[in-house]
Amino acid sequence: MKLEFKTYNHDTDFFRIRDFLQQTYDDKDLINWTLERWNYAAFFIRDMFKITIEQWSKTIGIWENEEGEIVSLVLNEAVGRGETFFQINPIYKDSIPFEEMFEFAEKNLQFEHEENMILRPRIRAGDSRLEKIAKDRGYVKREDAKETTSLITLDRDFSYPYLPEGYTMKSMADDDQVVKRTKAFARAFGNWGTKDEVQPSSYLALQKAPDYRRDLDVYVEAPDGEIVSFCLVWYDEKNKIGILEPVGTDPDYRQKGLAKATNYEAINRVKEEGAKKVYVGDGQQFYLSIGFQHKQYNGIWEKKVKK
């Protein structure tokens, strides 16, 4: 099969890639991103790291067949961190140009650290073919880190205890408090008051993502009016799945049951939409404690090349 390479064009390719990710979803084997990661990278993360569409487009590789159908992709979440994700259409698994994909990533996604150029591709556990190619190209699997995806099926009750007195469950559809919502994100993820503090512009950018819904962006408001816990769930109607991203609680308000409440509220909302299961890209004990189970692991591979 003859393949043609093209770089990303946001105007014409955003929805093509989103649709590709939906179409190649497999609940038994998560070979590719789910749709929230693509939306989140293209809008929120890109704005947070001040990466222009032009800069970002150069780091996304698309391989198509003669009919213009996407066969494989090289994606990333944030330029400058060496993260690389290989996405494939399993129908064409014997024609995937992995060597070309590595070459593209090595040219466009490496980052400099201590006089080394580094690339850190993610490879799904058990993908022996891709692991062999990585080894042959000089990559080593890191033993100190991995990515975990967890899953919960929705064949159970997700009611939660009443919130503490004075606390209220809301969504951004009820009260679109972008500044407070951004502050809550920054406090939950530890960049509040730092040079890396996330700004409201990034949240406004996120709200422009095609698959973002304010009614599925839930939060708990404290008695003083601040947002102190939140959970955004994305709904993939085609595949009847929900995906949580992001989830967080202000450190000063943890151990109050707020995180469980926001997670269950978000889960209930996509359950009502028709979702059969919900994923989260995390393996922390918290998620296991509220009913999630580890579903899949991605190894983090690394190669360092002296400049």
C-alpha positions in Angstrom: 0.0 0.0 0.0 1.4 3.4 -1.0 1.3 6.0 1.8 1.6 9.7 1.7 2.9 11.9 4.5 1.4 15.3 5.4 1.8 17.8 8.2 -1.2 18.8 10.3 -3.5 21.6 9.1 -5.8 22.6 12.0 -8.6 23.9 9.8 -9.0 20.6 7.8 -7.5 18.0 10.1 -8.7 18.6 13.6 -12.0 16.7 13.0 -10.4 14.1 10.8 -8.1 13.1 13.6 -10.9 13.3 16.2 -13.1 11.0 14.0 -10.1 8.7 13.5 -9.7 8.3 17.2 -13.3 7.5 17.7 -13.4 5.0 14.9 -10.3 3.2 16.1 -11.4 2.9 19.7 -11.4 -0.6 21.0 -12.6 -1.3 24.5 -10.5 -4.4 24.8 -7.2 -2.8 23.7 -6.8 1.0 24.0 -4.4 1.4 21.1 -5.0 5.1 20.6 -6.1 8.2 22.5 -9.7 8.8 23.3 -11.2 12.0 22.1 -10.7 14.1 25.2 -6.9 13.9 25.0 -6.9 15.3 21.5 -9.3 18.2 22.4 -7.4 18.9 25.6 -4.0 19.0 23.8 -5.2 21.1 20.9 -6.9 23.7 23.0 -6.0 23.8 26.8 -2.4 22.5 26.8 -1.3 24.3 23.7 -2.5 27.6 25.1 -1.0 26.8 28.6 2.4 26.3 27.0 2.0 29.3 24.7 2.4 27.2 21.6 1.1 28.6 18.4 -1.0 26.6 15.9 1.9 26.9 13.4 4.5 25.6 15.9 2.2 22.7 17.0 1.2 21.7 13.5 4.9 21.0 12.7 5.0 18.3 15.4 2.0 16.3 14.2 2.6 13.7 11.5 -0.2 12.2 9.4 0.2 9.2 7.0 -2.6 8.6 4.6 -3.4 5.9 2.0 -4.2 6.7 -1.7 -7.9 7.3 -0.8 -7.0 9.9 1.8 -7.8 7.7 4.8 -5.6 8.1 7.9 -3.4 5.1 8.5 -1.2 6.4 11.3 -0.4 9.5 13.3 2.4 10.9 15.5 0.8 13.1 18.2 2.0 14.9 21.3 0.4 16.8 24.2 3.0 19.5 24.7 5.9 20.5 22.5 9.2 20.6 24.3 8.8 17.6 26.6 9.7 14.9 24.2 6.4 13.1 24.6 5.4 11.1 21.5 2.4 9.0 20.9 2.0 6.6 17.9 -1.6 6.2 16.8 -2.6 3.5 14.2 -5.5 2.2 12.3 -5.4 -1.5 13.2 -7.0 -2.5 9.8 -3.6 -1.5 8.3 -1.4 -2.9 11.1 0.9 -4.6 8.6 1.5 -1.4 6.7 2.2 1.1 9.5 5.4 3.1 8.7 6.8 2.9 12.2 10.4 3.7 11.1 9.2 6.9 9.4 7.2 7.8 12.4 10.2 7.5 14.7 12.2 9.5 12.3 9.6 12.2 12.2 9.4 12.3 16.0 13.2 12.4 16.4 13.3 15.3 14.1 10.4 17.3 15.5 9.8 16.3 19.1 13.1 15.9 20.8 13.9 18.3 23.6 17.3 19.5 25.0 18.3 18.6 28.5 21.9 18.7 29.9 23.5 18.6 26.5 21.4 15.7 25.4 18.5 15.6 22.9 15.8 13.4 24.4 12.7 11.7 23.0 10.2 9.8 25.2 7.7 7.8 23.2 4.8 6.0 24.9 4.4 2.4 24.0 1.4 0.3 25.1 2.4 -2.6 27.3 2.4 -5.8 25.3 3.0 -4.2 21.9 6.0 -6.4 21.2 6.4 -5.2 17.6 6.7 -1.5 18.5 8.9 -2.4 21.5 11.3 -4.2 19.3 11.5 -1.3 16.9 12.2 1.0 19.8 14.9 -1.3 21.2 16.6 -1.6 17.7 16.6 2.2 17.5 18.4 2.6 20.9 15.5 3.3 23.2 15.3 2.0 26.7 12.2 1.5 28.8 12.1 3.5 31.9 11.5 1.5 35.1 10.7 4.5 37.3 7.6 5.6 35.5 4.6 4.5 33.4 1.2 5.8 32.3 -1.9 4.1 33.7 -5.5 4.2 32.4 -8.2 3.1 34.8 -11.8 2.1 34.0 -15.2 1.9 35.8 -18.3 0.3 34.4 -21.6 2.0 35.0 -23.7 -0.9 36.0 -24.0 0.3 39.6 -25.3 3.1 41.7 -23.2 6.3 41.9 -25.1 8.3 44.6 -22.8 10.1 47.0 -23.4 11.5 50.5 -24.6 15.0 51.0 -22.0 17.7 50.8 -20.9 19.4 54.0 -23.1 22.3 55.0 -22.6 25.3 52.9 -21.0 23.5 49.9 -22.8 23.4 46.6 -22.5 21.2 43.5 -22.7 23.2 40.3 -21.5 23.0 36.7 -20.1 25.6 34.3 -23.4 25.6 32.6 -25.0 26.9 35.9 -22.3 29.4 36.6 -19.4 29.9 34.2 -16.8 31.0 36.7 -13.7 30.8 34.5 -11.4 32.8 36.8 -12.3 30.8 39.9 -12.2 27.5 37.9 -8.7 28.3 36.7 -7.6 29.2 40.2 -8.9 25.8 41.4 -7.0 24.0 38.7 -3.8 25.8 39.6 -4.2 25.1 43.3 -5.0 21.4 42.7 -2.1 20.9 40.4 0.4 22.8 42.4 1.3 25.7 40.1 -0.7 28.4 41.9 1.5 31.4 42.5 4.4 30.1 40.4 5.7 31.2 37.0 3.8 28.3 35.5 0.5 29.2 36.9 -2.3 28.4 34.5 -4.2 31.4 33.3 -7.9 32.0 32.5 -7.0 32.3 28.8 -6.2 28.6 28.8 -9.6 27.7 30.2 -11.4 29.9 27.8 -9.5 28.1 25.0 -10.6 24.8 26.4 -14.2 25.9 26.3 -13.8 26.4 22.5 -12.9 22.7 22.1 -15.6 21.1 19.9 -16.3 18.2 22.4 -16.2 20.3 25.6 -19.6 20.7 27.3 -20.2 23.1 30.2 -22.9 20.9 31.7 -20.4 18.1 32.0 -17.8 20.3 33.8 -18.9 20.0 37.4 -17.5 21.6 40.6 -18.1 22.1 44.3 -18.4 25.7 45.5 -17.3 26.3 49.1 -19.2 28.6 51.5 -16.9 31.5 50.6 -17.8 31.1 46.9 -14.5 29.6 45.8 -14.3 26.5 43.6 -12.5 23.8 45.6 -13.1 20.5 43.7 -13.8 19.8 40.1 -14.3 17.1 37.5 -14.7 17.5 33.8 -16.1 14.5 32.0 -16.0 14.2 28.2 -18.6 12.1 26.4 -17.9 10.1 23.3 -21.5 9.4 22.1 -20.3 7.1 19.2 -18.6 4.7 21.6 -20.8 5.3 24.7 -17.9 6.2 26.9 -17.0 9.0 29.3 -13.5 10.2 30.1 -12.5 12.2 33.1 -10.0 15.0 32.4 -9.1 17.0 34.4 -10.0 16.1 38.0 -8.7 17.9 41.1 -9.3 19.3 44.6 -7.7 22.2 46.4 -5.2 20.8 48.9 -6.9 22.7 51.7 -10.2 21.0 51.1 -9.2 17.4 50.7 -10.4 14.5 52.9 -13.9 15.9 52.9 -15.5 13.6 50.3 -15.6 16.4 47.7 -13.5 14.6 45.1 -15.7 11.5 45.2 -18.8 13.7 45.0 -17.6 15.6 41.9 -16.4 12.3 40.2 -19.7 10.6 40.9 -21.7 13.6 39.8 -19.8 13.7 36.5 -20.2 9.9 36.1 -23.9 10.2 36.7 -24.2 12.9 34.0 -22.6 10.8 31.3 -24.5 7.7 32.5 -27.7 9.6 31.9 -26.4 10.4 28.4 -26.0 6.7 27.6 -22.4 6.0 28.6 -21.6 2.4 29.6 -18.1 3.0 31.0 -15.8 5.8 32.1 -12.0 6.0 31.8 -9.5 8.2 33.6 -5.8 8.5 32.7 -4.6 7.9 36.2 -3.9 4.9 38.5 -3.9 6.6 41.9 -5.3 4.8 44.9 -8.1 7.4 45.1 -9.6 6.1 41.8 -9.4 2.5 43.0 -11.1 3.5 46.2 -14.2 4.8 44.4 -14.5 1.8 42.1 -12.1 2.2 39.2 -9.8 -0.6 38.2 -6.5 -0.4 36.3 -7.2 -1.2 32.6 -3.9 -0.5 30.7 -0.3 0.6 31.1 1.8 2.5 28.7 5.6 2.2 29.0 7.7 5.4 28.8 10.7 4.7 26.6 13.6 7.1 26.3 16.6 7.8 24.1 19.3 10.4 24.8 21.6 11.6 22.0 24.5 13.9 22.7 24.2 17.2 20.8 
